[in-house]
Amino acid sequence: MSLPEFSCDLRVYIEDTDAGGIVYYVNYLKFMERARTEFMRSLGFGKDYIFNHDLMFVVRDVALKYLQPAKLDDALRATAGISKLGGASMVFSQSVLRGDELLVSGTVTVACVDRSGVKPRRMPAAMVAALKGAGQSSAIQQ
């Protein structure tokens, strides 16, 4: 089980598509990045917090399954939920939907590193507590 799912609304613009008006496959990663960023911001961990604590998050692993294409001007919803929380990393379960139709699903593993040496480091205790607190009604695999 995972944390309650966070979602954010998106619109497909021409810059997101190929010549046929279909969303270019790599742009789904951008949509998922926005959902992860907004999820962390909603917990109080926006870019200011991250920069002021000499850390950053880097993607370590991605696995996606493409089911249906999104098209120019579609209204989409990108989701993010944490399925596994470690001391220096977390695994997000993510999806992109058009209404109730699942277009893309997958997992993204994100590692916490220090900004100066880009070496793995533990997430701040306040961040881990907030992530665990957000998921008190469900279990997070550790």
C-alpha positions as CSV (number, residue, x, y, z in Angstrom):
1,M,0.0,0.0,0.0
2,S,1.1,3.6,-0.4
3,L,0.5,7.1,0.7
4,P,-2.8,8.7,-0.4
5,E,-2.3,9.7,-4.0
6,F,-1.6,13.3,-4.9
7,S,-2.7,14.6,-8.3
8,C,-2.3,17.8,-10.4
9,D,-4.2,18.9,-13.5
10,L,-2.4,19.5,-16.8
11,R,-3.2,20.6,-20.3
12,V,-1.5,19.2,-23.4
13,Y,0.0,22.1,-25.4
14,I,1.4,22.0,-28.9
15,E,5.0,21.9,-27.5
16,D,4.2,18.6,-25.8
17,T,3.2,16.9,-29.1
18,D,4.8,15.4,-32.2
19,A,3.8,16.4,-35.8
20,G,0.7,14.2,-35.5
21,G,-0.6,16.0,-32.4
22,I,0.2,13.0,-30.1
23,V,2.1,13.6,-26.8
24,Y,5.8,12.7,-27.4
25,Y,6.6,9.8,-25.0
26,V,9.3,11.6,-23.0
27,N,6.9,14.4,-22.0
28,Y,5.0,12.0,-19.7
29,L,8.1,12.0,-17.6
30,K,7.8,15.8,-17.4
31,F,4.2,15.5,-16.3
32,M,5.2,13.1,-13.6
33,E,8.0,15.3,-12.5
34,R,5.4,18.1,-12.0
35,A,3.2,15.9,-9.9
36,R,6.2,14.8,-7.7
37,T,7.3,18.4,-7.3
38,E,3.8,19.6,-6.4
39,F,3.3,16.7,-4.0
40,M,6.5,17.6,-2.1
41,R,5.5,21.3,-2.1
42,S,2.1,20.4,-0.7
43,L,3.9,18.9,2.3
44,G,6.0,22.0,2.8
45,F,9.2,20.9,0.9
46,G,9.4,23.3,-2.0
47,K,12.5,24.3,-3.8
48,D,13.4,26.9,-1.1
49,Y,13.5,24.2,1.5
50,I,15.5,21.8,-0.6
51,F,18.1,24.4,-1.6
52,N,18.5,25.7,2.0
53,H,19.2,22.1,3.2
54,D,22.0,21.4,0.7
55,L,20.1,18.6,-0.9
56,M,18.5,17.6,-4.1
57,F,16.6,14.7,-5.5
58,V,17.7,12.8,-8.5
59,V,15.9,10.1,-10.5
60,R,17.7,6.8,-10.1
61,D,15.3,4.5,-11.9
62,V,12.2,4.8,-14.1
63,A,9.8,2.1,-15.4
64,L,6.8,3.2,-17.5
65,K,4.0,1.4,-19.3
66,Y,2.3,3.3,-22.1
67,L,-1.3,2.3,-22.6
68,Q,-3.0,5.1,-24.6
69,P,-1.8,8.3,-26.2
70,A,-2.7,11.8,-25.1
71,K,-3.5,14.4,-27.7
72,L,-3.2,18.1,-28.3
73,D,-5.5,20.1,-25.9
74,D,-6.4,17.1,-23.7
75,A,-7.0,17.8,-20.0
76,L,-4.8,15.4,-18.0
77,R,-4.2,14.5,-14.4
78,A,-0.8,13.4,-13.2
79,T,-0.6,11.5,-10.0
80,A,2.2,10.7,-7.4
81,G,2.1,8.4,-4.4
82,I,5.0,7.0,-2.4
83,S,5.0,3.2,-2.4
84,K,8.4,2.8,-0.6
85,L,10.2,5.1,1.7
86,G,13.9,4.6,2.6
87,G,16.4,6.7,4.5
88,A,17.9,8.2,1.3
89,S,15.4,7.3,-1.4
90,M,11.7,6.8,-2.2
91,V,9.7,5.0,-4.8
92,F,6.8,6.9,-6.4
93,S,3.9,5.1,-8.1
94,Q,2.7,7.4,-10.8
95,S,0.2,7.7,-13.5
96,V,-1.2,10.1,-16.2
97,L,-4.9,10.0,-16.8
98,R,-7.4,11.6,-19.1
99,G,-10.6,11.6,-17.1
100,D,-10.8,8.1,-15.7
101,E,-8.8,6.6,-18.6
102,L,-5.3,5.5,-17.6
103,L,-2.8,6.5,-20.3
104,V,0.6,5.8,-18.6
105,S,1.6,4.2,-15.3
106,G,4.9,3.4,-13.7
107,T,7.3,3.8,-10.9
108,V,10.1,6.4,-10.4
109,T,12.8,5.8,-7.8
110,V,14.2,9.1,-6.5
111,A,17.4,9.4,-4.4
112,C,18.4,12.1,-2.0
113,V,21.9,13.5,-2.6
114,D,23.9,16.4,-1.2
115,R,24.2,19.4,-3.6
116,S,27.9,19.9,-3.2
117,G,29.2,16.4,-3.9
118,V,26.1,14.7,-5.4
119,K,26.6,11.9,-2.9
120,P,23.7,9.9,-1.3
121,R,22.5,11.4,1.9
122,R,19.6,10.7,4.3
123,M,16.5,12.8,3.9
124,P,16.0,15.3,6.7
125,A,14.1,13.9,9.7
126,A,11.3,16.5,9.3
127,M,10.8,15.4,5.7
128,V,10.6,11.7,6.6
129,A,8.2,12.5,9.4
130,A,6.0,14.5,7.1
131,L,6.0,11.8,4.5
132,K,5.1,9.2,7.1
133,G,2.5,11.5,8.6
134,A,0.8,12.0,5.3
135,G,0.4,8.3,5.0
136,Q,-0.8,7.4,8.5
137,S,-4.0,5.9,7.2
138,S,-2.0,3.5,4.9
139,A,1.2,1.6,5.3
140,I,4.4,2.6,3.5
141,Q,6.8,-0.2,2.7
142,Q,10.2,0.6,4.3
